[in-house]
């Protein structure tokens, strides 16, 4: 369908206006509020013990979640693509469940499972605290980031097929040799892109994490919870803006990395 010049200009204007009002304008306001007191005040705000602890905790959760999701995601994608088994459709639905379920519902479900009186609540009596501590926050983050590696690797496996893998098996290669030398190099870009998406979601997760965290500064407060705590609880709007700016900076790095990966993948 060929559109007139006026129609194309109108569509572009509407799209840019929509993005400007909903995305660009709020970001500009946050940046202005962040740096209106000067760079020194910004540095002082983001280097407080609570802010440093929140940053370290966010990085720790990412460092735990990403490797686990990589292993689970690759294994699940291989199982869904390379084999037929009863319940395959059910597994497909479970993988996509985090896209449909509210993060708050996820947090409530974890409390019912791991909290006091829950199915596994007895672990607390053994000295293993899950809810309102790091393990609960990791579990919540794993759940909400579950689909990304699977859904990025799965179409790549469909695309490459299994001819090379079968040829390697015919030549006497073991399963591990086939995976490391053939499968993994073939899915590396899809896997890397899934990792980047997992990192982005893990850094920005709020709803599920706040349900299973005590949100105490310096104890179980991530960067997203720091923004919420400063703005809502402490009424420290400037501190909330500075923490949000740090999160935006990290998101920008992830976005740039995603763009570079897309270009790199497109040239191969």
C-alpha positions in Angstrom: 0.0 0.0 0.0 1.5 3.3 -1.1 0.8 6.2 1.2 0.9 9.9 0.3 3.6 12.2 1.6 1.1 14.0 3.9 0.0 10.6 5.4 3.5 9.5 5.9 4.4 12.8 7.6 1.3 12.6 9.8 2.1 9.1 10.9 5.7 10.0 11.7 4.6 13.0 13.7 2.0 11.0 15.7 4.6 8.3 16.4 7.3 10.7 17.5 4.9 12.7 19.6 3.6 9.6 21.3 7.2 8.5 22.1 8.2 12.0 23.1 5.3 12.3 25.6 5.5 8.8 27.1 9.2 8.2 27.0 11.5 11.1 26.2 9.9 13.8 28.2 9.8 11.8 31.5 13.4 10.8 31.1 14.5 14.4 30.4 12.6 15.5 33.6 14.4 12.9 35.7 17.8 13.9 34.3 17.0 17.6 34.9 15.9 16.9 38.5 19.0 14.7 39.0 21.6 17.2 37.9 19.9 20.5 38.9 22.0 20.6 42.1 25.3 19.8 40.3 27.3 16.7 39.6 28.8 16.8 43.1 25.4 16.3 44.8 24.6 13.5 42.3 27.8 11.7 43.2 27.2 12.2 47.0 23.7 10.7 46.6 24.7 7.6 44.6 27.7 6.8 46.8 25.9 6.6 50.1 26.2 3.2 51.9 22.6 2.4 51.0 23.1 3.2 47.4 26.3 1.2 47.1 24.8 -1.8 48.9 21.7 -1.6 46.5 24.0 -1.6 43.5 26.1 -4.5 44.8 22.9 -6.5 45.6 21.5 -5.9 42.1 24.8 -7.1 40.6 24.9 -10.1 42.8 21.3 -11.2 41.8 22.3 -10.8 38.2 25.4 -12.8 38.7 23.4 -15.7 40.2 20.4 -15.5 37.9 22.1 -15.3 34.5 24.2 -18.5 34.7 21.2 -20.5 36.1 18.9 -19.2 33.3 21.6 -19.9 30.7 21.9 -23.6 31.8 18.1 -24.0 32.1 17.3 -22.1 29.0 19.7 -24.0 26.7 18.7 -27.4 28.1 15.0 -26.5 27.8 15.4 -25.2 24.3 17.2 -28.3 23.2 14.6 -30.5 24.8 11.7 -28.6 23.1 13.4 -28.6 19.6 15.4 -31.8 19.4 13.0 -34.2 21.1 9.3 -35.2 21.2 7.9 -36.1 24.6 4.6 -36.2 26.5 3.7 -32.8 28.0 5.8 -30.8 25.5 3.0 -28.3 25.0 2.7 -28.0 28.8 6.4 -27.1 29.1 5.9 -24.5 26.3 3.1 -22.9 28.3 5.2 -23.0 31.5 8.1 -21.2 29.8 5.8 -18.4 28.6 3.9 -18.2 32.0 6.1 -15.3 33.3 4.9 -13.2 30.3 1.3 -13.6 31.4 1.5 -13.7 35.2 1.7 -10.5 37.2 5.1 -10.2 39.0 3.1 -9.4 42.2 1.3 -12.7 41.8 4.6 -14.4 41.5 5.8 -12.9 44.7 2.6 -14.0 46.5 3.1 -17.5 45.2 6.6 -17.6 46.5 5.5 -16.5 49.9 2.8 -19.2 50.0 5.5 -21.8 49.1 8.5 -20.6 51.1 7.0 -18.4 53.8 6.1 -19.3 57.3 3.3 -21.9 57.1 4.1 -22.6 53.4 4.9 -25.9 51.9 8.6 -25.4 52.4 8.4 -23.0 55.3 10.0 -25.6 57.6 13.4 -24.7 56.1 13.3 -21.6 58.2 13.5 -23.7 61.3 16.6 -25.3 59.9 18.3 -21.9 59.5 17.6 -21.4 55.8 15.7 -18.1 55.3 14.2 -17.8 51.8 11.5 -15.1 52.0 12.6 -11.6 52.9 16.2 -12.5 52.1 18.5 -13.0 49.1 17.3 -16.5 48.1 13.7 -15.3 47.8 14.8 -12.4 45.6 16.8 -14.7 43.4 13.9 -17.1 43.0 11.6 -14.2 42.1 14.0 -12.9 39.5 14.7 -16.3 38.0 11.0 -16.8 37.5 10.4 -13.4 35.7 13.5 -13.9 33.5 12.8 -17.5 32.7 11.7 -17.3 29.1 14.3 -15.0 27.5 17.1 -17.5 26.9 14.7 -20.2 25.9 12.8 -18.0 23.4 16.0 -16.6 21.9 17.8 -20.0 21.5 14.8 -22.0 20.3 14.3 -20.4 16.9 18.0 -20.6 16.2 18.0 -24.3 16.8 15.0 -24.7 14.4 17.0 -22.7 11.8 20.2 -24.6 12.0 18.6 -28.0 12.1 20.4 -31.1 13.3 22.2 -32.3 10.2 25.7 -31.3 11.6 24.9 -32.8 14.9 23.9 -36.1 13.4 27.0 -36.1 11.2 29.2 -35.6 14.2 27.5 -38.4 16.1 28.0 -40.7 13.0 31.8 -39.8 13.1 31.9 -40.9 16.8 31.6 -37.6 18.6 30.1 -37.8 22.1 27.1 -35.7 23.1 29.3 -33.2 25.0 31.7 -32.9 22.0 28.8 -32.3 19.7 27.4 -29.7 21.9 30.6 -27.7 22.6 32.0 -27.9 19.0 28.8 -27.6 16.9 25.6 -26.7 18.8 27.0 -24.0 21.1 28.9 -22.0 18.4 25.8 -22.2 16.2 23.5 -20.7 18.9 26.0 -18.2 20.4 24.3 -15.1 19.1 20.9 -16.2 20.2 22.2 -17.2 23.5 24.1 -13.9 24.0 21.0 -11.9 23.1 19.0 -13.9 25.6 21.6 -13.2 28.3 21.4 -9.5 27.6 17.6 -9.5 27.8 17.8 -11.5 31.1 20.2 -8.9 32.5 18.0 -6.1 31.6 14.9 -7.6 33.1 16.8 -8.7 36.3 18.1 -5.2 36.9 14.7 -3.6 36.4 12.4 -6.1 38.2 10.3 -4.6 41.0 6.9 -6.2 41.5 8.0 -9.7 42.3 11.1 -8.7 44.3 9.4 -6.2 46.6 7.0 -9.0 47.7 9.7 -11.3 48.9 12.2 -8.6 50.2 12.3 -6.8 53.5 13.5 -3.8 51.5 15.8 -2.7 54.3 18.6 -0.4 53.2 21.9 -2.2 53.2 20.3 -5.6 53.7 17.8 -6.6 50.9 17.3 -3.4 48.9 18.0 -3.5 45.2 18.3 -0.4 43.0 14.7 -0.5 42.0 13.7 -0.9 45.7 16.0 2.0 46.5 14.2 4.3 44.1 10.9 3.2 45.7 12.1 3.5 49.2 13.6 7.0 48.8 10.6 8.4 46.9 7.8 6.8 48.9 9.2 6.0 52.4 11.9 8.7 52.9 10.3 11.4 50.7 13.8 11.9 49.3 12.8 12.8 45.8 16.3 13.9 44.8 17.8 10.6 46.0 15.1 8.7 44.1 15.9 10.7 40.9 19.7 10.0 41.2 19.1 6.2 41.8 16.7 6.2 38.8 19.4 7.9 36.7 21.9 5.1 37.6 19.3 2.5 36.5 18.7 4.4 33.3 22.5 4.5 32.6 22.7 0.7 33.1 19.7 0.3 30.9 21.3 2.4 28.2 24.4 0.2 28.3 22.2 -2.9 27.9 20.4 -1.2 25.0 23.6 -0.3 23.2 24.9 -3.9 23.7 21.7 -5.2 22.2 22.1 -2.9 19.2 25.7 -4.0 18.7 24.7 -7.7 18.9 21.9 -7.2 16.4 24.3 -5.6 13.9 26.9 -8.3 14.5 24.4 -11.1 14.1 23.1 -9.4 10.9 26.5 -9.4 9.3 27.1 -13.1 9.7 
